[in-house]
Amino acid sequence: MTLLPKEKSKPKQSLADYVITIYGQEKIGKTTVASGFENAIILATEAGHNALSVFKIDIDNWEKFLDACRELAEGAHDFRTIVIDTVDNLWTLCRQHVCEKHKIEHEADMPYGKGYALILNEFHRVLTKLSMLPYGLVLISHAQAKEVQTRTGAYSKIVPSLPDRPRKLILAMSDMILFFDQDIVRADDSKQSIRRVIRTQPHPSFEAGDRTGRLPAVLDLNYDAFAQAFSGKPTSEAKTQSTTKKNQ
């Protein structure tokens, strides 16, 4: 038996084949967009889903999260996308689990950073296995401003609200990092309105990225606009504008 491939892999064509991190301020619409993914099931580590009609499992400890992952891995279901809402709280549950397992109150109670390493290894182990299942994986996080130090000074950058090492872990495994934000729109009469947007491209003031190369830098904040941009299909607005130009 040989492990060497006979041909190159092909880019995945379905969103249900990707790992996606979504983050932004509270109540901006992260969970609503995530619930629009194909056959989504939400592993809910915090409240806030009462206004949505979704499939979900309430997760209040790490063992229950592992049990849910085992059931999903068995494949006897129709779900295509796993949503963790939020991954921030999931990190906390992992910390609690490791501390309880080793009978300590805080990871710092173990010498030489061993406690923190055990938590990070467990978090990494489970999320890596989950990301390799034949389902989409959407990781939801809140946003925080982080000070970044450079040789010429410091500046502020908005990033997912996880500690540095678990944040770097989930960003490294993500095919897309989507920052949910707001734009101020000024009309011709000088009136202002707020437009909710998805930012997809790297920027000094916020974390974002798109390995697929399919997404524009800014999208309207709704699932249909995102899915249509990924598939290369024009939105209804774009179709209308195109038709209007043809008829002029």
C-alpha positions as CSV (number, residue, x, y, z in Angstrom):
1,M,0.0,0.0,0.0
2,T,1.3,3.4,-1.0
3,L,0.4,6.8,0.5
4,L,1.8,8.8,-2.4
5,P,-1.0,10.5,-4.5
6,K,-1.5,9.8,-8.2
7,E,-2.9,13.2,-9.0
8,K,-3.3,16.7,-7.6
9,S,-6.2,17.5,-5.3
10,K,-8.9,19.8,-6.6
11,P,-10.3,22.9,-4.9
12,K,-13.5,22.2,-2.9
13,Q,-16.6,23.6,-4.4
14,S,-19.0,23.5,-1.4
15,L,-18.9,25.8,1.6
16,A,-19.6,22.6,3.6
17,D,-16.0,21.6,2.9
18,Y,-14.3,24.6,4.6
19,V,-13.3,25.8,8.0
20,I,-14.5,29.3,8.6
21,T,-14.0,31.7,11.5
22,I,-16.6,34.4,12.0
23,Y,-16.2,37.2,14.5
24,G,-17.6,40.6,15.3
25,Q,-19.3,42.6,18.0
26,E,-22.3,41.3,19.9
27,K,-25.7,41.0,18.2
28,I,-24.3,42.0,14.8
29,G,-25.7,38.8,13.2
30,K,-22.9,36.2,13.5
31,T,-25.2,33.4,14.6
32,T,-27.9,34.3,12.1
33,V,-25.5,34.1,9.2
34,A,-23.9,30.8,10.5
35,S,-27.4,29.2,10.8
36,G,-27.8,29.7,7.0
37,F,-25.0,27.3,6.2
38,E,-26.1,24.0,4.6
39,N,-27.8,21.6,7.1
40,A,-26.2,23.4,10.1
41,I,-26.1,22.2,13.7
42,I,-25.1,24.6,16.4
43,L,-23.0,23.5,19.3
44,A,-24.1,26.3,21.6
45,T,-21.7,27.2,24.4
46,E,-23.6,30.3,25.3
47,A,-27.2,31.6,25.2
48,G,-28.7,33.8,22.5
49,H,-30.5,31.5,20.1
50,N,-34.1,32.0,21.3
51,A,-35.1,34.1,18.3
52,L,-33.8,31.5,15.8
53,S,-35.2,28.2,14.5
54,V,-32.1,26.0,14.4
55,F,-30.8,22.5,15.2
56,K,-28.6,22.9,18.3
57,I,-27.0,21.1,21.2
58,D,-26.5,23.1,24.4
59,I,-22.9,22.5,25.5
60,D,-22.1,23.4,29.2
61,N,-19.0,21.2,29.7
62,W,-16.1,19.7,27.7
63,E,-17.3,16.1,28.1
64,K,-20.7,16.9,26.5
65,F,-18.8,18.6,23.7
66,L,-16.8,15.5,23.1
67,D,-19.9,13.3,23.1
68,A,-21.5,15.6,20.5
69,C,-18.4,15.4,18.3
70,R,-18.4,11.6,18.6
71,E,-22.0,11.4,17.4
72,L,-21.3,13.8,14.5
73,A,-18.2,11.8,13.5
74,E,-20.3,8.6,13.3
75,G,-22.2,10.1,10.4
76,A,-25.7,8.7,11.1
77,H,-27.3,12.1,10.4
78,D,-28.0,14.7,7.7
79,F,-26.0,17.6,9.1
80,R,-23.4,19.1,6.7
81,T,-22.1,22.1,8.8
82,I,-21.0,22.2,12.4
83,V,-21.2,25.6,14.1
84,I,-19.5,26.3,17.4
85,D,-21.1,29.3,19.0
86,T,-18.8,30.5,20.6
87,V,-15.3,29.1,20.4
88,D,-14.4,31.6,23.1
89,N,-16.6,29.8,25.6
90,L,-15.4,26.4,24.3
91,W,-11.8,27.4,25.3
92,T,-13.1,28.1,28.8
93,L,-14.8,24.7,29.0
94,C,-11.6,23.1,27.9
95,R,-9.7,24.9,30.6
96,Q,-12.2,23.8,33.3
97,H,-12.0,20.2,32.1
98,V,-8.2,20.0,32.2
99,C,-8.0,21.7,35.6
100,E,-10.6,19.4,37.1
101,K,-8.9,16.3,35.6
102,H,-5.6,17.2,37.2
103,K,-7.3,18.5,40.4
104,I,-6.0,22.0,40.2
105,E,-7.8,25.3,40.5
106,H,-5.8,27.1,37.8
107,E,-3.4,26.1,35.1
108,A,-0.7,28.2,36.7
109,D,-0.8,25.8,39.7
110,M,1.3,23.3,37.5
111,P,4.9,24.3,37.1
112,Y,6.8,25.5,34.0
113,G,3.6,26.3,32.0
114,K,2.6,22.6,31.9
115,G,-1.0,23.3,32.8
116,Y,-1.5,25.8,29.9
117,A,0.3,23.4,27.5
118,L,-2.1,20.6,28.5
119,I,-5.2,22.8,27.8
120,L,-3.8,24.0,24.5
121,N,-3.0,20.4,23.4
122,E,-6.4,19.2,24.3
123,F,-8.1,22.1,22.5
124,H,-5.9,21.6,19.4
125,R,-6.4,17.8,19.4
126,V,-10.2,18.0,19.4
127,L,-10.6,20.9,17.0
128,T,-8.1,19.4,14.5
129,K,-10.1,16.2,14.4
130,L,-13.3,18.1,14.1
131,S,-11.9,20.1,11.2
132,M,-10.9,16.9,9.3
133,L,-14.5,15.4,9.4
134,P,-16.3,15.6,6.1
135,Y,-18.4,18.6,7.2
136,G,-18.0,22.3,7.2
137,L,-16.8,23.9,10.4
138,V,-17.8,27.4,11.4
139,L,-16.2,28.9,14.5
140,I,-17.9,32.0,16.0
141,S,-16.0,34.4,18.2
142,H,-16.5,37.9,19.6
143,A,-14.2,40.8,18.7
144,Q,-11.7,42.6,20.8
145,A,-9.1,45.4,20.2
146,K,-5.5,44.2,20.6
147,E,-2.4,46.3,20.8
148,V,0.2,45.3,18.3
149,Q,3.8,46.2,18.9
150,T,6.1,46.9,16.0
151,R,9.6,48.4,15.6
152,T,8.2,51.8,14.9
153,G,5.5,51.8,17.6
154,A,2.2,50.3,18.6
155,Y,-1.2,50.2,16.9
156,S,-4.7,48.8,17.6
157,K,-6.1,45.8,15.7
158,I,-9.5,44.1,16.0
159,V,-9.1,40.3,16.4
160,P,-11.2,37.4,17.7
161,S,-11.5,37.5,21.5
162,L,-9.5,34.5,22.4
163,P,-6.1,34.3,24.2
164,D,-3.1,34.6,21.7
165,R,-2.2,30.9,21.3
166,P,-5.7,29.4,20.8
167,R,-6.6,32.4,18.6
168,K,-3.5,31.7,16.4
169,L,-4.5,28.0,16.3
170,I,-8.0,28.6,15.0
171,L,-6.9,31.3,12.5
172,A,-4.2,28.9,11.1
173,M,-6.8,26.2,10.5
174,S,-9.4,28.6,8.9
175,D,-9.8,28.8,5.2
176,M,-11.8,32.0,5.6
177,I,-11.6,34.6,8.4
178,L,-14.7,36.9,8.2
179,F,-14.9,40.1,10.2
180,F,-18.5,41.3,10.7
181,D,-18.4,45.1,10.8
182,Q,-20.4,48.3,10.2
183,D,-20.0,51.0,7.6
184,I,-21.5,54.5,7.7
185,V,-23.3,55.2,4.4
186,R,-24.0,58.8,3.4
187,A,-26.8,59.5,1.0
188,D,-27.1,62.4,-1.4
189,D,-29.2,64.3,1.1
190,S,-26.3,64.0,3.6
191,K,-28.3,61.6,5.8
192,Q,-26.4,58.7,7.3
193,S,-27.3,55.1,7.7
194,I,-25.5,52.0,9.0
195,R,-24.6,49.2,6.6
196,R,-23.6,45.9,8.1
197,V,-20.8,44.3,6.2
198,I,-18.5,41.2,6.0
199,R,-14.8,42.0,5.5
200,T,-12.8,39.2,4.0
201,Q,-9.3,40.6,3.2
202,P,-6.3,41.2,5.5
203,H,-6.0,44.8,6.8
204,P,-3.7,46.4,9.4
205,S,-6.7,47.4,11.6
206,F,-8.5,44.0,11.7
207,E,-8.0,40.3,11.1
208,A,-9.5,38.8,8.0
209,G,-8.6,36.5,5.1
210,D,-9.8,34.3,2.3
211,R,-7.7,31.4,1.0
212,T,-10.1,30.6,-1.7
213,G,-9.6,33.9,-3.5
214,R,-13.3,33.9,-4.4
215,L,-14.6,36.7,-2.1
216,P,-14.6,40.4,-2.7
217,A,-13.1,42.6,0.0
218,V,-16.5,43.7,1.4
219,L,-19.9,42.0,1.3
220,D,-23.4,42.8,2.6
221,L,-23.8,41.0,5.9
222,N,-26.2,38.2,5.1
223,Y,-25.7,34.5,4.2
224,D,-27.1,34.8,0.7
225,A,-24.7,37.5,-0.4
226,F,-21.8,35.5,1.1
227,A,-22.8,32.2,-0.6
228,Q,-23.5,33.8,-3.9
229,A,-20.1,35.5,-3.9
230,F,-18.4,32.2,-3.0
231,S,-20.2,30.4,-5.9
232,G,-19.4,33.2,-8.3
233,K,-23.1,33.9,-8.9
234,P,-24.2,37.6,-9.0
235,T,-26.5,38.8,-6.3
236,S,-30.0,40.0,-7.2
237,E,-28.9,43.6,-7.1
238,A,-26.0,42.9,-9.4
239,K,-28.3,41.0,-11.8
240,T,-30.7,44.0,-11.8
241,Q,-27.9,46.4,-12.5
242,S,-26.6,44.2,-15.4
243,T,-30.1,44.0,-16.9
244,T,-30.6,47.7,-16.7
245,K,-27.3,48.4,-18.5
246,K,-28.2,45.9,-21.3
247,N,-31.5,47.7,-21.8
248,Q,-30.0,51.2,-21.9
